[in-house]
Amino acid sequence: MRFGILGSGSRGNTALIECGRTLLMLDSGFSARETAMRFERHDRSPDKLSAILITHEHGDHCRGVASCARRFGVPVWMTAGTFSALKGQFDADADIRLINPHESFAVGDIEVHPFPVPHDAREPCQFVFTDGDTRFGFLTDIGSITAHVVEMLSECDALVLECNHDARMLRDGPYTPSLKARIAGEHGHLENGVAARLLSQIASPRLRYVAAAHLSETNNTPALARAALAKAMDCEPEWIDVAEQDEGLAFYNVSQVWV
């Protein structure tokens, strides 16, 4: 099982997870044209795409979903709450698959384990992916940590984890008080220190790869995110990858984390 990130941040989010003949696209934050360009940049073809999974209805995660579903001819999986916010965007014949965020399902060679998260959307969820041998966790757009989140992300071999903002940079930054309160709230986004505390709770000998994602370009830096997660993992900051807004993150083979 491998994954790559086409882009991560407030201007758009999309990741790819592949195993065998299955290629999943997690979120669709870019136009169909831009998505196709980013596929090519990562040496992948949207013609091989099996399905699109949507975490929630915020534009940076779904602004391209209707056009991508139409252009690439694939089904879209999402919760009923997310669909209620997006249904007006889809063609009448769009292939929409509704998921229960507490029930696992399979798409081709990949087993998908959704789980609900506290975020200011109608029915947001995040995911753990497995091929039966390795587990890959993906967690962004969450304001606070729950026991269920900790349980779901335990025993992962690789993890992409939101490090949206640094508390001091957000506090002293240019955003309005209301926007600062939303970001820092229990249904907002993860601060570096909170992400590090979560990581310290779920770290195990199996967890051999961690990447920080969804960094704010205004209220965070890669160095701060790396330092926070590295402290939690007791490793060098260079060991922590960072998904970038424009370049994303190159494909990583989760099955090789033990090598």
ABEGO torsion letter per residue (X at the ends): XBBBBAEBEAAEBBBBBBBEABBBBBEBABBAAAAAAAAAAAGBBAAABABBBBABABAAAAAAAAAAAAAAGBBBBBBAAAAAAAAAABBAABBBBBBBAABBBBBEABBBBBBBBBBBBABBBBBBBBAGABBBBBBBGBABBBAAAAAAABGBABBBBBBABBAAAAAABABBAAAAAAAABAABBBBAAAAAAAAAAABBAABABBBBBGBBAAABBAAAAAAAAAAAAGBBAAABBBBBAAAEBBBBBAAAAAX
